Amino acid sequence: MAEQVRVDEVVTTIMYGLAQVIAAEAKSEQERMNEAQQVLYMTLCHMRMYVEETALSTQLDNSAEWVRLFLATMVIRGCTEKTVESYRQEYTTFFGTINKAIPDITTGDIRGYLAHCKLVRKNKDVTINNKTRMLRGLFTWLTEEEYIERNPMLRIKDNKVEHRVKEVFSDEQITMIKDAAMRHGPRSIAIVDFLHRTGVRISEMVALDRTDIDFQDRQCIVYGKGRKERPVYFSGDAAVHLKEYLESRTDDNPALFVGGRYTPRRLTDDGVRLILREIWDMDDRLAGVAINPHKWRRQFVTDLLEKDVPLTLVADLVGHANLNTTKDNYGNYSRNKAREAHRKFVSG
């Protein structure tokens, strides 16, 4: 009697056999290829294979409506428009690739999609984990709302991602960047100082209006992820450069930072990145140094940690809901502390 087997069971059996072949380093490539072929034959010889029909059922399919409802719940929870749109795009790609109605989607379908993203589209493990998180959110909600009986994401695990300590700027590099920004113009140095001294996200900065800035107390209110409101504070030098930039403007646009050659309009994320790129181009000594908005945010966190500001307070200042996100900067913090100790106690 024929017995149906799951795709993931077959794949696991094959991978176990191939692992033994791959481990045999002393054998030639051709010998390993022959043994891999034998593993496939031994595993599949007693099976009959059929191509599963993946055309969408002619019956009523509520998949699109269910996805729309889930995205609506994200809006209600306070997710930003940008976040909701990224989820929408991922679901469009996923369902366009799988080409099945939601109740028919299996764990094997999802594994196949993620494998396709990694092997064919060359997505990195971090990207694959982001896709997994988005799909997990949808299918968990579908299960909780009882639109589907079983959650096909339950057996899908995140990929292990190698954690690398991301670099921050050296004191010399910060000086060179700010010198170049001064030459580039009042807007540029105001942007660099604001990013450096507040630790805001680029999206939070470009959303600010002039009226949001309190120069007396050197603070402003930003709206972070999930539209969470938090105060941020800036230093005296950032305040000076910001005032000089605003005084140099002749337009009446309410945005704190504007772009546009002829008609001033609110500066965009990409506009800020372009300005930083132009600053980078002005000094050959910055070759090989990445200058991006998030690196300034990482610099801000590292600076605070080096001054022994409590981790929970640092997380509040930068709007981290998860302390582990803040802890990611400990690598830079520990490295810099070790360097200081070496200079003090070893180098003399």
WOZI-V345299 format. One record per pair of residues at least 24 apart in sequence whose ideal C-beta (glycine too) atoms are under 6 Angstrom apart, sorted by the first residue. I is the first residue (numbers start at 1). J is the second residue. D is the distance in whole Angstrom. If there is no record, write none. Layout:
i=I j=J d=D
i=I j=J d=D
This chain:
i=7 j=108 d=4
i=8 j=108 d=6
i=13 j=43 d=5
i=14 j=43 d=5
i=54 j=99 d=5
i=57 j=101 d=6
i=61 j=101 d=4
i=63 j=101 d=5
i=63 j=102 d=4
i=66 j=147 d=6
i=67 j=91 d=5
i=70 j=138 d=5
i=70 j=141 d=5
i=78 j=226 d=5
i=78 j=227 d=5
i=87 j=134 d=5
i=90 j=131 d=6
i=90 j=134 d=5
i=103 j=148 d=6
i=105 j=152 d=6
i=106 j=152 d=6
i=107 j=152 d=5
i=107 j=155 d=5
i=110 j=152 d=6
i=110 j=156 d=6
i=125 j=159 d=4
i=125 j=161 d=5
i=126 j=161 d=6
i=128 j=159 d=5
i=129 j=158 d=5
i=129 j=159 d=6
i=132 j=158 d=6
i=165 j=331 d=3
i=168 j=298 d=6
i=168 j=299 d=5
i=168 j=302 d=5
i=168 j=332 d=5
i=169 j=299 d=6
i=173 j=289 d=6
i=176 j=283 d=5
i=176 j=285 d=6
i=180 j=279 d=5
i=180 j=282 d=4
i=180 j=283 d=5
i=181 j=279 d=5
i=184 j=279 d=5
i=186 j=244 d=5
i=186 j=245 d=4
i=186 j=248 d=5
i=187 j=245 d=5
i=188 j=275 d=6
i=188 j=279 d=6
i=189 j=241 d=5
i=190 j=241 d=4
i=190 j=242 d=5
i=190 j=245 d=4
i=193 j=237 d=6
i=193 j=238 d=4
i=193 j=241 d=5
i=194 j=238 d=5
i=195 j=293 d=6
i=195 j=296 d=4
i=196 j=296 d=5
i=197 j=234 d=5
i=197 j=235 d=4
i=197 j=238 d=4
i=198 j=232 d=5
i=198 j=234 d=5
i=199 j=297 d=5
i=199 j=300 d=3
i=199 j=318 d=5
i=200 j=232 d=6
i=202 j=269 d=5
i=202 j=272 d=6
i=202 j=293 d=4
i=206 j=267 d=5
i=208 j=256 d=4
i=209 j=254 d=5
i=209 j=256 d=6
i=210 j=256 d=6
i=215 j=239 d=6
i=224 j=319 d=4
i=230 j=319 d=5
i=301 j=329 d=4
i=302 j=329 d=5
i=302 j=332 d=5
i=302 j=333 d=6
i=305 j=333 d=4
i=306 j=333 d=6
i=306 j=336 d=6
